[in-house]
C-alpha cells in the first residue's frame, strides 16, 4: 500500500510516528518545521491543494498555503505569527480562511492547528489539519453584490441573456445547487450517492462551462441566476 503521509528525511522517530498517525485522516495534513518549511504532507493534502508531496516537502509553508482572511487580507506570509518555540501549552483556535490550490482555484477552508509539545517542538513548529467547508452566508451575499455586474469572460454587464446555467447537464445542476446550499464535496457525494472523485470532476466541468475559476464564483453566478 502506498504511503498515506510523506515526511521529510531526518525527523525523529517519535515525530515521524505522530505525523503518520495524524495523517491517517480525510483532512489535509500540513506539518511545518522550525524554519517554517513543510516537513509533512499527506494524501488528503494532495487531493485538496493539488501539490504532490515532492513539490511540497521542503518549501516555505506560506508559498503553499497562501491564506487570506474573509476580508482578503493575507494571513500566511514569511513572517508567520505562529506560536514561537518559547511559548508553552499553546491552544490555537480553528479558523476559516481563503486558500488557493496549485491550479489557482480559490478554496474556503477550515484549518485546525496543533502545536507539538516537549522535544517535538525542536523539529516541528505546528501541524495544520485542513478541510474544505461551505462558504459563509455573509460572504456569499458580499460576493453576489460585488459580482452583480460581472459575467463569464467579460468585465462589462452584457445585455439580458438566457439562463447562464443552460450549458450544464442535469447532474451538474444538481451539484451546483447543493454547492449553493452550503454543502461541501464530501456532503454532496453522500447526498447524490457519488464518489468524492466524481463530485470533483463534476465541479471542474461546472467551472469550465461557466467560465469561472472557483466554486465561490460558480455559487455567486448560480445565486444571481435564480
N, C-alpha and C positions, 0 to 999 in steps of 0.2 A: 504494500500500500504506500502511496506517495506521502511525503511529509506534510502534515497539516500546517506546521509553523516552521518557518525558516529563521534561524538566529545567526547572529554574527559569530564568526570563529573567535575562540579565546575566552568566551564567557565562562564563569564558574559553573560547576555542576548544579548547585542549588538554584541559581538564577535561570539556567537553561531549563531545568525541570519545571520551575514555576511558569516560565513563558510557554512551554509546551502544554502545560495543563490549562492555562488561561486561554491558549489559542484553540482549544477544542470547543469552539462555540460558533454560532452563526454570526456573532458580532465580529466586525473587523478589529483585529488586534494590531496596534502600532506601539512598539516599545521603543523608548527613547533613552539613549545613553547620556553620560555626564557631559559630553560635548554637544548635546542636542542633536545627535545623529541617530538615524533609525537603526536599531540593533535587533528588532524582532518584527516579523511580518507574517500573518497567517493567510490561509487560502481565502478566507472571507474578505480580507483586506484587498486582495487582488480582484475579487468579484465586484466589490463596491467601488474601489478607487481606480481600478484599471491598470495598476502598475504590477508587473511580475516581480517576485522577490529580488531578483538580481538587479533590478532597476531601482529598488527602494532601499535595500540594506546599504548602510554607509552614507546615505545622502542626508543633508540637513533636513530636519523634520518640517521646517517651515516651507521648504521648496515642494514638499509632497502634499502637505495639508492645505495651505493657502486659505486658512479660515477667516471669515468675516462674521461680525455680528449682524443682527437683523436690521441695523441702521446702515450697514455697508462699510463699517469701519473695520480695518484689519486688526485681528486679534492674534494672529500667528505670524511671528516675524523673528528675525535673527536674535534680537534682544528679548527672548521669551520671558514672560513673567512667571514661569513655572516655579514651584517651590524650590528654594535653594537647598544645597546639601546640608546646611546647618539647621534647617527647620526640622522640628520633631513633631511626630503624630499629626501630620497634615491630613485634613479631610477636604477634598476638592469637590465642589458641587458639580453635579451633572449639568451640562449646559447645551443649548441648541445653537448651532452655527450654520452658516452657509459655507459649503465646501465646493471643491471642484475635482472632477475626475481627470484621468490622464488625457482624455479626448476633449476636455474643456466643458463637459456637461456640468451644470450647476446642480448641487445636491443640498437638500435640507437635512441636517444630521443632528443626532443626539450623541454627545460624547461624554462618557464616564471616564474618570481619571483615577488611577490607583497609584499612590505614592509608596514605593517599597520601603521596608523598614530595615533597620540594622545595617549590617555589612553589605546587603544587596544594593544599597544606595550608592555605593562606591563604583558600581558598574551600570546601574540603571536609575535614571532620574525620575522617570514616570512611565506608566503604561496607559495608553488610551484604548478603550473599548468603544467602538463606534457603530452606530446603526442608522439607516435612513428612516426618517419619520415623515409624517404628514405635515404639510405646510400650515402654519398657524393661521386661523381665520383672519386675524387682523392684517397679516402680511398679504394674504390673498386679496383682500379688499384694496390694500395700497397698490398692489401690482395692477389690479384691474383699472384703478383710477389712472395710474401713470401710463398704462399701455392703451388707454381708451382711444388714442389717435393713431395707434400702431397697427399694421397688418403685415403678414409674412412678405418678406422681400422688398419692403418699401418703408420709408420713414414718413410718408405722406398719407393721410387718410384717403382711401380710394372712394369712388362713388359707391352707392349702395350696390351690394353684390350678393350672390346666393350664399347659402349656408356654407361657411368655410370648412365645415366638418364633413361635407358630402364626399370628400375624397377617401374617407375612412371606411373600412369594412365594418360589418355589424359587430364583430368581435372587438375590433379596435375601438369602436364607440363605447362598448361595454367597459373596456379597460379604462378609457379616458374618463367616463362618467364616474367610475369608482375612485379615480385619482382626485376628481373634483370634490368627492365626498370625504376626502382626507385619508383614504386607505393607502398604505404603503405596498410595496411589491409583494411581500410575503402574505399580507392580508388579502390582496387581490387574487393571488394564487389559490388560497383556501376558498375564497368566495366562488371562483369560477372553476374550481377543480382542475387547475392547470399546474404545471411545474413552474418554479421560480424562473427557470431559464426561458420558458415560453413567454412568460409575462414580460421579461426583459426584452425579448425580441419584439413583442407587440409594441412596447413603449418606444423602442428605437424606430420602428416603422412609422408610428404616430408622429414622432418628432420630424422625421424626414419628410413625410407627406405634408405636414403643416408648415414646413419651412422654419421651424423653431429649433432652439439649441438646448432646451432644458425642459424638465417636467413643469417647472414653475411657469414658463411661458405658455406651455400647452394648456395648463389649467386656466391661466388668465384668458386665453383665447376661447376656451370652451365656455367659461362663465360669461364672456361677452356675447357669445352666440346664442345664449338662452333667451 
